[in-house]
Amino acid sequence: MTLRPRHRLRLAADGVASPAITVRTRAIALAAFGDVNFGDGVGAVMNQRGALWPWRGVASMLRRADVAFGNLECAISRRGYPVAKQFNFRGSPDHLARVVRFAGLDVLNLANSHAGDYRTTALLDTVRAVRANGVLAVGAGDAARRPPPAGHHPARPADRVRRLLGHRPGIVRRRPRPPGDAVRVAGRDRSGRACRTPLERCGDRDVPLGGRARDG
């Protein structure tokens, strides 16, 4: 369907119509890409050949799109310790920052099976790292829906996506949570015993990239 550049719109409710307004429309180009991993073998290649090496063949196409939307299939953090599973992926915040600028990334999805590989601390670090580079973080629950702090001004890519989608900064709709229905995740206390605590209070232990969990 070909969109006309101008439309006349009027809203009506209970028999009362609003004044007519004129709006302009245009096609929006969306580039969608998936399962981006900054850790494991990919991270090793980035360390050897440079952070931008895996992106050189696609960066120009992503930059041409109005919205470049991708699935970030790893944690971006130097903290946390791995959950018990076969594969755990984690990448460098510095690599993410360089790739975002180079490839013009706009939105990164965190609703996948690896964003939480290094538990709550690293997941929240991932949300913060994505936002700090001016990219919209989606799919990570309350942490991703929470509005930015007062005085925070996101970089241009996120601003552009908000304008394209008609988003008004500061307007965040959240479903009320029933009393006592805290989000819970598996963690460990300082003695190493398993615990189940609210998301904001989980006692994750810090671990540097490539290191082992340490007590205390």
C-alpha positions as CSV (number, residue, x, y, z in Angstrom):
1,M,0.0,0.0,0.0
2,T,1.3,3.4,-0.9
3,L,1.0,5.9,1.9
4,R,0.0,9.5,1.1
5,P,2.3,12.2,2.5
6,R,-0.7,13.9,4.3
7,H,-3.8,12.7,6.1
8,R,-6.7,14.5,7.7
9,L,-7.6,12.9,11.1
10,R,-10.4,13.4,13.5
11,L,-11.2,11.5,16.7
12,A,-14.7,11.0,18.1
13,A,-16.0,9.6,21.4
14,D,-19.5,9.7,22.8
15,G,-20.7,11.6,19.8
16,V,-18.1,14.4,20.3
17,A,-15.5,14.9,17.6
18,S,-12.2,16.6,17.9
19,P,-11.0,19.3,15.6
20,A,-9.5,17.8,12.4
21,I,-5.7,17.8,12.2
22,T,-3.3,17.1,9.3
23,V,-0.5,14.5,9.8
24,R,2.3,13.5,7.5
25,T,3.4,9.9,6.9
26,R,6.3,8.2,5.3
27,A,7.7,4.7,5.0
28,I,10.1,3.5,7.7
29,A,12.9,1.1,7.0
30,L,13.5,-1.5,9.7
31,A,16.7,-3.6,9.8
32,A,16.2,-6.6,12.1
33,F,19.1,-8.8,13.1
34,G,19.4,-11.6,15.6
35,D,21.5,-13.5,18.2
36,V,24.3,-11.1,18.6
37,N,27.0,-12.5,20.9
38,F,29.9,-10.4,22.2
39,G,31.3,-13.3,24.2
40,D,32.6,-16.9,23.8
41,G,34.3,-17.5,20.4
42,V,33.0,-14.2,19.0
43,G,34.6,-12.3,21.8
44,A,37.9,-14.0,21.3
45,V,37.8,-13.0,17.6
46,M,37.0,-9.4,18.5
47,N,40.0,-9.3,20.9
48,Q,42.3,-10.6,18.2
49,R,41.0,-8.7,15.1
50,G,39.3,-5.7,16.7
51,A,35.8,-5.1,18.0
52,L,34.5,-4.0,14.6
53,W,35.7,-6.9,12.5
54,P,32.5,-9.1,12.7
55,W,30.4,-6.0,11.8
56,R,32.2,-4.7,8.7
57,G,30.0,-6.6,6.2
58,V,26.7,-5.4,7.6
59,A,27.3,-2.1,9.3
60,S,26.5,0.1,6.2
61,M,23.2,-1.7,5.7
62,L,22.2,-1.2,9.4
63,R,23.2,2.5,9.3
64,R,20.9,3.1,6.3
65,A,17.9,1.9,8.2
66,D,15.6,4.2,10.2
67,V,15.6,1.6,13.0
68,A,18.2,-1.1,13.5
69,F,16.7,-3.7,15.9
70,G,18.7,-6.7,17.2
71,N,18.7,-9.5,19.7
72,L,21.6,-9.2,22.2
73,E,22.2,-12.8,23.1
74,C,24.6,-12.2,26.0
75,A,25.3,-10.2,29.1
76,I,27.3,-7.1,28.9
77,S,29.1,-6.8,32.2
78,R,32.3,-7.5,34.1
79,R,30.4,-8.6,37.2
80,G,28.3,-11.5,38.3
81,Y,28.9,-15.3,38.2
82,P,27.5,-17.9,35.8
83,V,24.3,-19.8,36.2
84,A,24.4,-23.6,36.0
85,K,23.9,-24.3,32.3
86,Q,25.8,-25.6,29.3
87,F,26.7,-22.2,27.7
88,N,27.2,-18.8,29.4
89,F,27.8,-15.7,27.2
90,R,29.2,-12.4,28.4
91,G,30.8,-9.5,26.5
92,S,32.8,-6.4,27.1
93,P,31.0,-3.0,27.6
94,D,33.8,-1.4,25.6
95,H,33.1,-3.6,22.6
96,L,29.4,-2.8,22.8
97,A,30.1,0.9,22.8
98,R,32.3,0.7,19.7
99,V,29.9,-1.4,17.7
100,V,26.9,0.8,18.5
101,R,28.6,3.8,17.1
102,F,30.0,2.0,14.1
103,A,26.8,0.1,13.1
104,G,24.2,2.7,14.2
105,L,22.3,0.3,16.4
106,D,19.0,1.7,17.8
107,V,17.1,-1.0,19.8
108,L,18.5,-4.2,21.5
109,N,16.2,-7.0,22.8
110,L,17.2,-8.7,26.0
111,A,14.3,-11.2,26.2
112,N,16.3,-14.3,25.4
113,S,18.0,-17.2,27.0
114,H,21.5,-15.7,27.6
115,A,20.9,-12.1,28.8
116,G,20.7,-13.5,32.4
117,D,23.7,-15.9,32.1
118,Y,25.6,-14.0,34.8
119,R,22.6,-13.4,37.1
120,T,20.9,-10.2,38.3
121,T,23.9,-7.9,38.7
122,A,25.1,-8.6,35.2
123,L,21.6,-8.3,33.7
124,L,21.1,-4.9,35.3
125,D,24.6,-3.9,34.1
126,T,23.5,-4.9,30.6
127,V,20.5,-2.7,30.7
128,R,22.6,0.2,31.9
129,A,25.3,-0.4,29.3
130,V,22.8,-0.5,26.4
131,R,21.1,2.7,27.7
132,A,24.5,4.5,28.3
133,N,25.2,4.2,24.6
134,G,21.9,5.8,23.6
135,V,20.2,2.5,22.6
136,L,16.7,1.4,23.7
137,A,16.8,-1.7,25.9
138,V,13.6,-3.9,25.6
139,G,12.5,-7.2,27.0
140,A,14.3,-7.2,30.3
141,G,11.3,-6.7,32.6
142,D,10.9,-3.9,35.1
143,A,14.5,-2.8,34.7
144,A,14.0,-2.1,31.0
145,R,10.7,-0.3,31.5
146,R,11.9,2.0,34.3
147,P,12.2,5.6,33.0
148,P,15.7,7.1,32.9
149,P,16.9,9.3,35.8
150,A,16.0,12.9,35.9
151,G,18.4,15.0,33.8
152,H,19.4,12.0,31.7
153,H,19.6,12.8,28.0
154,P,19.9,9.7,25.7
155,A,22.1,9.8,22.7
156,R,20.7,10.4,19.2
157,P,19.8,6.8,18.2
158,A,17.3,6.3,21.0
159,D,15.9,9.8,20.6
160,R,15.3,9.0,16.9
161,V,13.5,5.8,17.7
162,R,11.3,7.5,20.2
163,R,10.3,10.1,17.7
164,L,9.6,7.5,15.0
165,L,7.4,5.5,17.3
166,G,5.6,8.5,18.8
167,H,7.1,8.0,22.3
168,R,6.9,10.8,24.8
169,P,9.8,10.8,27.2
170,G,8.9,10.2,30.8
171,I,5.5,8.5,30.0
172,V,5.9,4.9,31.1
173,R,2.9,2.7,31.5
174,R,3.3,-0.2,34.0
175,R,0.8,-2.8,35.1
176,P,0.4,-2.7,38.9
177,R,2.0,-5.7,40.7
178,P,-0.2,-7.5,43.2
179,P,1.0,-7.0,46.8
180,G,3.6,-9.5,47.8
181,D,4.2,-10.7,44.2
182,A,7.9,-9.9,44.1
183,V,9.9,-10.9,41.1
184,R,12.3,-13.6,42.3
185,V,15.4,-15.1,40.9
186,A,17.8,-17.8,42.1
187,G,20.9,-16.5,43.8
188,R,23.5,-17.5,46.5
189,D,24.2,-16.0,49.8
190,R,27.8,-15.3,51.1
191,S,28.1,-18.9,52.4
192,G,27.4,-20.2,48.9
193,R,23.9,-21.6,49.8
194,A,21.1,-21.3,47.2
195,C,18.6,-18.6,48.0
196,R,15.5,-17.1,46.4
197,T,15.2,-13.3,47.0
198,P,13.5,-10.3,45.4
199,L,15.2,-9.2,42.2
200,E,16.6,-6.0,43.8
201,R,18.2,-7.8,46.7
202,C,19.7,-10.9,45.2
203,G,23.2,-11.3,46.7
204,D,25.2,-12.0,43.5
205,R,29.0,-12.3,43.9
206,D,31.2,-10.3,41.5
207,V,33.4,-12.1,39.0
208,P,35.8,-10.4,36.4
209,L,35.5,-11.4,32.8
210,G,37.1,-14.8,32.3
211,G,37.4,-15.3,36.1
212,R,35.9,-17.5,38.8
213,A,33.4,-16.5,41.5
214,R,34.9,-15.3,44.7
215,D,33.3,-15.4,48.1
216,G,32.5,-12.3,50.1
